[in-house]
Structures are given as structure tokens and as C-alpha cells.
Amino acid sequence: MKKDLKSKLVKYSAVASAAATVGVANAQVQYTDINDTTVSTNGGFYDLDLNQDGNPDFRLTQIIDSGLTENVNAVLISPFDSVYNRVIGEAMNGFNYPANVTPGTIINQYENFQGIGGSEVKGYMAFEVDGISYPNSNWVGPTTNGFLGMQVRIGDSLHFAWARVDVSLGSNSFTVKDFAVELTPGDSILAAGNLLNIAQNVFDNTAIIANNKTLKIVLSSDLEGVEFILLDLQGRLLREENLSNGTSAFDLSDLSEGVYLVHLRYKGVIRTEKIVIQ
């Protein structure tokens, strides 16, 4: 389990439960689920066309070992429209660093869109020199299911969008997974909103059953790759396993009676439920 996973469990759980209540009026979200596309060559790039109109909005570029006197690995993002296309982030010491926004973040005009800028009009998602990462780089690998928050110009109006990206250990490759854009000009969009809804619908068909000292988790038939985590109330990891569809049973006879936390993680969203072992 990633070091930061437990620290994010409560945040993801709160986001998942809040997603149903945080509304975006008259939302018209265009969600695009592509085949996961990995770029792992020096100078390789992926052009992000958020509304699939044939005109790319941002370019993600991979840099590998390109320094003259030192080894540099970096993932950069730059806009095709340098005036209006922007990324949530901050400017520090003359450089711009895109944020890795939390799923459920409301992306709108009130965000700090300084993730791209400078004389070269780009943002440093990840930047490592001889294996040491710059402290302000929010995407240094390994990053799994990170989210970019963006503003993009479509026609004569401004829209808000997100994209889901992985960055590998060592920041020597990145993978673009999916993205979405709000088609109503000026309306907010929830980061990972479509994924939150998908996961919530799937988990509606999921059962978590604790009977005596046996735990059963029943997943819908079309669900694969759910991470199961069992913690005590002090946050100690007791069980961890990847689950597929159907029923999985766990013998908890080695655990004391009391309350425990079951976390199911799917596409970056976590369902949390308390169970009682008697």
C-alpha cells in the first residue's frame, strides 16, 4: 500500500459521500475514457483534446536523462492556447507547478490557475535531478490516479475540465487514463466526478457482511481490481488484498472483538464502512 494511502482514506471517503450532494447546476459533462496511453521516451508527448474536436488543448511531454551534466527526468505540461488554457497550481521561485487535485474538488474560476506560466509557458508536473525531486513538484512518481484541474477555451467561451494521469517511479514515464470537460460555459466541474458516480453506482451493488468473525465482501459481476483494506481504529493495517467479482471471505478469528474499518478502493474512490467483530 502506498505510504500516503491511509492519510487519504478519510478524504476520499468524505468526497465519495459528498459527491451526491455537491451539485453542478445544469451540468453537461463530456467524459472521455481512452485506452490507457503511456509515454516513456525522451521527448515523447501526449496531446490532450478535452472535447475531442480535433484541436488539442494541452501537451504533456516526457523528459528523460536530458541534462548536460546531470540526469533529469521530468513530466511537463504546456497549453496550445497560452492565453486562456490554464492549469490549477502555483508559481514558486520563477517556476510553475501544476497541482494534483483531490477527487471531488470543485473546479471553477475561483481556483488558483498558476500551474502553467513563465517565459516558456509550461508547468513542471514532475522534476527530478539525479533522482532528487524538486520540493514543489506535486507529481513526482510514483503517482497513481492523480488529477489535473484545467481551464480551457472552446470557441469564444471558457470551460473547466480534469484529466487523470499516472507518473511512474523515477518520473520516467506517464500514463493518461481519461478526462472530462464541462460543456456549459463557465459552469463548475467536479474533479473525477464521473468516476465518483461510477464507483458509487458500483458500490451500491456491493455488500459488506460481518458475521461473528467472518467477513464477506460481495462485488458485482462486472467489477475487477478493487483494493480491499482492513484497519483498526488506530489506523493499523490488518488486511490488504485485490478483489475481483463475486464473493470473497476472510477469517478474522485472530482479531479481538471490537470495531474495525473496511475500505474498498476503486478508480481512486474509497467506500468506508465500519464493522463489528463479536
WOLIN-V536730 format. One record per residue. RES is the residue in one small letter. PSI is psi in whole degrees, 0 to 359 (none if undefined). OMEGA is omega in whole degrees, -180 to 180 (NA if undefined). NEAR is the number of other ideal C-beta (glycine too) atoms within 10 Angstrom. Layout:
# WOLIN-V536730
[[RES,PSI,OMEGA,NEAR] [RES,PSI,OMEGA,NEAR]]
This chain:
# WOLIN-V536730
[[m,138,179,10] [k,150,-179,10] [k,325,-174,6] [d,3,-174,9] [l,312,-177,17] [k,326,180,15] [s,339,-179,10] [k,352,-173,16] [l,312,-179,18] [v,320,-179,14] [k,313,-180,13] [y,321,-179,23] [s,317,180,17] [a,321,180,14] [v,316,-178,22] [a,319,-180,24] [s,331,-179,14] [a,341,-174,12] [a,327,-178,20] [a,341,-176,10] [t,340,178,6] [v,106,-173,13] [g,152,171,10] [v,110,-172,18] [a,132,176,7] [n,37,-177,8] [a,135,174,14] [q,81,-173,11] [v,129,173,19] [q,111,-178,15] [y,131,-179,14] [t,116,179,15] [d,103,-178,13] [i,167,166,12] [n,131,-178,7] [d,125,-174,11] [t,117,-177,11] [t,134,176,14] [v,123,-173,16] [s,19,179,12] [t,151,179,10] [n,125,-178,13] [g,356,177,10] [g,153,-176,15] [f,163,172,16] [y,127,179,21] [d,120,-175,13] [l,111,179,24] [d,93,-167,17] [l,322,-179,24] [n,12,173,19] [q,42,178,11] [d,7,-180,10] [g,357,179,6] [n,103,-177,12] [p,151,-176,16] [d,323,-180,25] [f,155,174,26] [r,126,171,15] [l,131,-175,23] [t,137,178,19] [q,130,175,25] [i,132,-179,20] [i,122,172,17] [d,47,-174,10] [s,1,-179,13] [g,152,180,12] [l,323,-177,5] [t,358,-178,7] [e,163,-179,11] [n,127,-178,14] [v,126,170,17] [n,132,-177,26] [a,152,169,24] [v,121,-175,28] [l,154,173,20] [i,137,180,28] [s,152,-178,17] [p,152,171,24] [f,332,173,15] [d,101,-172,14] [s,352,-179,12] [v,314,-171,8] [y,332,-177,14] [n,119,-173,25] [r,165,-177,26] [v,139,176,29] [i,134,179,25] [g,200,-177,27] [e,156,175,17] [a,129,-179,16] [m,125,174,13] [n,40,176,7] [g,2,179,8] [f,162,-178,17] [n,135,-173,22] [y,111,177,26] [p,141,177,31] [a,153,167,23] [n,96,-169,21] [v,152,180,23] [t,136,174,16] [p,135,-177,26] [g,352,176,22] [t,134,176,20] [i,113,-179,16] [i,118,179,25] [n,192,-174,15] [q,349,-178,10] [y,356,178,8] [e,163,178,21] [n,96,-175,12] [f,70,177,21] [q,22,-179,18] [g,349,176,26] [i,139,178,26] [g,202,-179,21] [g,177,-178,12] [s,332,-180,6] [e,1,177,11] [v,67,178,13] [k,167,178,22] [g,143,-180,32] [y,93,177,25] [m,308,177,30] [a,141,179,27] [f,115,-180,22] [e,137,176,20] [v,119,-177,14] [d,40,176,10] [g,0,179,10] [i,126,-175,10] [s,147,172,17] [y,135,-172,17] [p,337,-177,10] [n,358,180,16] [s,116,-174,22] [n,357,-173,21] [w,13,-180,25] [v,133,-174,24] [g,157,3,22] [p,129,174,11] [t,123,-180,22] [t,131,180,15] [n,51,171,16] [g,158,-176,23] [f,127,170,24] [l,137,172,28] [g,130,-169,27] [m,154,167,31] [q,136,-177,20] [v,144,176,24] [r,125,175,17] [i,116,-173,20] [g,237,180,9] [d,14,-176,6] [s,161,-180,12] [l,140,-178,15] [h,162,-179,24] [f,148,-170,29] [a,169,172,27] [w,159,175,29] [a,143,180,25] [r,129,-173,24] [v,141,169,26] [d,149,171,18] [v,132,-174,26] [s,165,172,19] [l,130,-176,10] [g,355,179,16] [s,36,-180,26] [n,11,170,21] [s,159,173,19] [f,157,-179,28] [t,125,175,17] [v,130,-174,20] [k,310,-179,21] [d,173,-178,18] [f,166,-179,26] [a,152,178,24] [v,140,174,23] [e,121,-174,27] [l,346,176,16] [t,119,-176,16] [p,130,175,13] [g,350,-179,11] [d,149,178,16] [s,160,172,20] [i,145,176,26] [l,128,174,26] [a,126,-179,27] [a,19,-175,28] [g,316,180,24] [n,322,180,20] [l,323,176,27] [l,317,-180,24] [n,318,179,17] [i,312,-178,16] [a,319,-180,26] [q,318,179,16] [n,319,179,10] [v,315,-178,19] [f,341,173,21] [d,335,180,9] [n,17,-179,12] [t,137,179,18] [a,134,175,11] [i,113,-172,17] [i,119,175,12] [a,119,-179,19] [n,114,-172,10] [n,243,-180,9] [k,34,174,15] [t,131,178,13] [l,128,175,22] [k,136,176,13] [i,121,-178,21] [v,119,-180,15] [l,151,179,22] [s,159,-170,15] [s,339,-177,9] [d,13,-174,8] [l,128,178,18] [e,150,171,11] [g,39,176,10] [v,128,178,23] [e,124,179,15] [f,130,179,19] [i,134,176,20] [l,126,-180,19] [l,153,167,18] [d,178,-175,14] [l,351,174,10] [q,1,178,5] [g,10,180,11] [r,135,-180,10] [l,124,-178,12] [l,325,178,14] [r,149,175,14] [e,128,-177,13] [e,149,172,12] [n,130,-175,11] [l,148,172,19] [s,186,-176,11] [n,164,180,13] [g,201,-175,11] [t,131,174,11] [s,134,-178,16] [a,141,-178,10] [f,130,177,16] [d,118,-178,9] [l,25,-176,17] [s,343,179,8] [d,356,-177,7] [l,149,178,15] [s,159,176,9] [e,145,-180,8] [g,192,-177,11] [v,136,-180,10] [y,165,-179,21] [l,126,174,18] [v,128,176,19] [h,130,173,20] [l,123,-177,22] [r,127,-179,22] [y,120,180,22] [k,43,174,18] [g,0,-180,22] [v,141,-176,24] [i,132,168,23] [r,131,-180,21] [t,135,179,19] [e,137,175,15] [k,140,173,11] [i,155,179,16] [v,125,176,9] [i,126,-177,17] [q,none,NA,8]]
